[in-house]
Amino acid sequence: MKNLVKMLVFFFIFLSTTTLQASTTYSLKVNNILYNLESPLIQKNDMLYITADELAEITFGTLTEHKGTYTLSVQGKDVLFAPNKLSFNLEGKSYTFSVSPFILDDKLYIPIELLSSLGYSLKTNSNTQEIFLNIPTPYSRNMDDPQEHRFIDSFYNLERLPAHLLNLSSEEVLQSAITSAVSSKQYISFLDNTNKAKLADFIRTRVTYSPYNNMKVSFRVINTHTYPNTFTDTITLPLKVSFSGDNLILYIGDTRINSPMYWATFYPSKTLTQMDLHKSFDATLMRALYEYYRNTYGLKDDKYFQPFTLISSDRTNEMVHDAYSLSFKSDDSLTEYESTYTVRVNRIHPSGSIHYIIDLLAE
């Protein structure tokens, strides 16, 4: 009889555990692209959980721990919480989870509903068992103020465009872009090395000091070989800058990139003839990072080519570029399938550092 009772107790515990903490068949789509999680979502008390580590990675945030309390920092907000506790702190105010975070197999799981409290667009389709998460423009604690930038006279400018620019685009398209940049308070950039030496000297005076001596870049790892394309990870690498003569050298982790051409950048809301040295440096980095990402993951942009680029001057700088991939289905190696994307390159300025973020949005 005692053995029977023990067996029933053991069976009850086993059943409860597997019912409350079971992997689900729910899939996660980030920016409408399937994201292959390292640890599957878990369902407990009708609530879906995700590991806190992967939640931080996907949102380009950070997760730290101190004396049993965890801090998730994302979108300029800090969330303090602890395993097996319903209460959590968000920006100094106390809130309550529907169900508490917990640790399973040495992994910390947190209710995915937290993202809604942080202002994210999060939708669940129970019929298809899909969760849709859209990542907004990253938040920057520090403003980008063009009035604090250094401007210099430039032979080629928005009133005297270089010949190669006019050969690659029409006067009408260029003037429309300039008008748009003025009305939206955007920067406009084009390739031009006329002021290369001056810009290189300016950058040299900056890269050994904060915040440019503490830069990093985050981006999605995407598999573009198989259709439909899928995200497989989000990684962050240190970003460093050096020179070979006046040529800019970028180090993205262990990868070295030569960048001999500079993107001369102007702020037409202020002046049409003077080049912005600060933003020319940022624009050159953002373009180089975009091209690194495009080439690394087999994206193409030939049919979207423009010889200039626009960058927002808001708190967060943003440059976008259309791109596409050509892939094969795993069971069909004869037909190419096209996927179209918007590549978004953001520059945010946390205290004492610069963080470039490359994200991909499916159309």
N, C-alpha and C positions, 0 to 999 in steps of 0.2 A: 504493500500500500504506500509506504514512504517513497519507494522508488518511483511509483506511478505519479505521486504528487510532484517529486523533483522533475520528472520528465515533462509534466504539464507546465510547471513554472518555467522551465528552460524554453519550452516551445512558445509560451506566451511572450517571454522576453525577446526571443528571436523574431517572432512575428511582429511585435511592436516596433523593434528596431528597423526591420526591413520595410515596414509600412511608413514609418515616420521619416526615415532617412534613406530613401531609395533614389537611385539615379533615374532621371526621367528621359523621355524621348523628345523633350522640348529642344528646339534648336534656337540659336541666337543669331540674328542678323544685325550687323552694325552698318549704318548708312546703306541699308538694303543689300548688303553683301554678307553671305554666310560666314560666320566666324567659328572656326574649329577650336573649341575650348580645350585646354589641357586637362581640366577636371570637369566632368559633366555637371550640368545643373542638378540640384537635389530638391526634392519636394518634401516639405514637412508641414503638417497641419494646414494643408492646402496652400502653402506659400512656397514660392520658388526662391531658391538660394543660389548664389554664385560665390566662388572663393574671393575673398577680399583682395588677394594679390592680383588676380586677373581683372577684377573690377577696377583697381587702381591703374593697371596697365592700359586697359581699353579706353579709359577716360583721360589718359595722359596725366594721371595724378600720382601721388605718392602715398605709401602706407608705412607708418612707423609704430613702434610699440615701446611703452615705458611703464614698468611695474604693473603689467597686466591690462593696461588701458591702451587701446589702439587709436591712432589718429589717421583718418583718411582725408587728405588734402586734395581738393579738386575744384576747378573753376573759381579759385580765389576763396573757397570756403573750407573750413575745418570741421570734420565730424568726429567726435570723441565717443567711443563705445567700448563695451567689454563683452566677452562671451557669456552667455546665459543670463544676460541682464536686458530687460525690456527698455530701459531708459537710455537715451543717447543725447548728446549735446551738439547742437548745430549753431555756430556763431554766437555762443554764449547763452543760448536759450535751450531749455530742456524739452525733449519730445519723447514719444513712446513708439517703439516698434510694435507691429501687430503680433509678431513672434520674435523671439530673441535670437541673436547670432549664436553660433555654437562651433565647437572644434570637433572634427571627425578625421581620423587618420592623419593627425598632425597638420590639418589644413583648416583655416578659419573661414567659415561660411557666413555670409551676411545676406539678409533679405534683399532681393534685387529691386524691390519697391522703393528702397532708399533713393534711387536715382530720380524718382518723381519729386521727392522732397528737395532735391538739388536743382530742379528746374529742367531736367532732361525730358525729351519726348520718348516715352516708353509705352508701347502697346503690346498686348497679348492676344493672339488668335488661338483660342482653345480648340477650334476645329482642325486647323492645320498644325497645331502645337508649335507655333513659332512666336518668338519674342522679337519685336522690332525696336531697335535703339538708334536714335539719331544723335550724333555728336555735334554740339553747337560750336561756333567759333570760340576758341580758347580765350579765357579771360587773362588780361595782363594787369598786374597791380600798379605798374607805373605807366604813365601816359607817354605817348609819342607826340611831342610838341614841335612842329616845324619851326616855330619862332626861336627855339633854342639851338637850331642847327647852324652850321657854318656854310655860307654860300660863296661861290667865286664866279667871276665872269667866265663865260665859255664861248669860244669862237662859234662852235655849233650849238644851237639851242632850239627852243620851240618857235622862234621867229626865223631862224636860219637852219633848216634841217639838212643833215648830210645827204649827199647824193645817193648813197647806198640805201638809205631809208626810203627815199622817193622812188627808187627803182623797184623796191620790194613791196611797196604799197602805194595807194593812190593819195593824192593831196586831199581829196574829199574824206577818205577814211581817217587820215592822220588828224585833220582839223576836227573831225567829229570826236575823235578820242581826246584831243586836247580840251574841247568844249566840255566833254563829259567829266574829265579830270577836274576842271575848274568848278563845275556845278556840284560835284560830289566831294570836293576837297581831297582828291587823290593825287598821288605821285604818278608821274609817267616817266618811263625809262626806255632807253634804246642803246644798242651797242655803239660805243664810241671811245677810242683810246686817245683822243686829242689831249686830254688832261691826265693821262695815265701816270706820269711822274708825280704830279701834285697829289693825285688821289692816293698813290702808293705811299708817299711821304706822310700824308694825313693818317692813313691806316696804321703805319708803323708807330705813330705816337699814341695809338689807342690800344693795340692788341695786348700790351703787357700790363694794362691797368683794368680795373673793374669798370664795367661788367664783362668786357670783351676777353678777359683772361679766364673766364669761367663760362664757356658756352657748351651747349649740347644740342643734339637733334634727335627727335623721336619720329618713328614712322611705322606704318603697317607693313608686315610681310604678307605678300599676296602671291598665290599660285595662279599664274596666268597661262600655264601650259594645258590645264584641263578645264573644260567648260562644264558647268558654270564655275567661274573663278571664285576662290575662297581665300579669306584671311586665315593665316596660320599662327600669327603672333603679332605683338607690338613690342618693339625694342627701342632702347635709348642708348646712344653712343656719344662719347665726348667729341667735341668739334674744336679743332685748333687751326690757327692761321699762321703761315710764315711766308717768306718771299724767296724767289729766285730772280735776282735783279729787281725789276719792277713788276714781275709776274706774280700773281697771287697763287699760293699753294694751300690747299685745304686738306686737312687730315680728318676723315670721318672714321673714328675708331682706328683700325689699322690700314684703311684705304687712303691712298694719296691721290689727289686730283689737282691737275694743273689748270689754272684759270687765267689765261693770258689776256682775255678780253674783259673790259669793264662795262657795266651798265650805267651810263651817265643818267642821272636822275634829277628831275625838275619838279618843283611844286608850283604849278601855274597859278594857283590862287594868290601866291605871293609875288612871283616874278617869272617871266617867260625866257629871260636871257641868262640867268645865273643858275649854276649847277649846285645842287645840295650835296656836299661832301659826305655828311653823315649817312644820308639815305642811299647815296650811290654805293657805299660800302655794303649796306644791308641788302640792297637790290641785287648786287653782284653775288652775294652769298646765297640769297634766296633762289636766284636763277640757277646757280651751280648745284644747289641741293635738289631742286626740281629735276634737273638733267641727270643727276646721279640716281635719283629714285626711278625716273623713267627708264634709264638704261639698265639698271639693276634688275628690274622686274618686267622687262620686255614690253613696256608700253610704247605706243606710237602716237605721234602728234602731227604728222606731215600734212594732213588735210585741215588742220586747225592753225596752221602757221600764221603768226603775226610778228613783224619785226620790232614790235614795241610791247611793253607790258604796263599794266596799271596796278598800283599798290595802294591800299587804303591807308589813310592817315589817322585812323581812329586809335583808341587805346591799344588795340591789337592791330598790327600790320598784317594785311592779308593779300596774297597774290594767288590768283586762280588760273588754271590752264586746262583746256579740254584735252582728253587723250582717249585712246581705245586700245583694246587687245584683241588678238586673233587666236582662238583656242580650238582644240578638238575635244569632242566627248570621249569618255573612256572606252565606249563601245563603237565609236565611229571615227576612224583615223583619216577619213577621206574628205569630210566636210569641215570647213573652217566656220567658226561661230564668232561673231563680233560682239564685244561688250564695250559700252561707252561709259566714260567716267569724267568726273571733274576732280582734278588734283588741286588740293588746297594747301598752300604753304603759308604758315602763320609764324610771326615773330612776336613772342611775348617777353616781357621784361620783369621777371621776379626780382626781388631785392638782391643785388650783387651778382646777377647772372643774366645771360641771354639764353632763351630756349626757343629753338626752331621746331615746329611741328608740321609734319607732312601727313595729311589725311586724304582718303580716297572716298568719293561719293558716287554711287551708281546712279545712272539716269534711268 
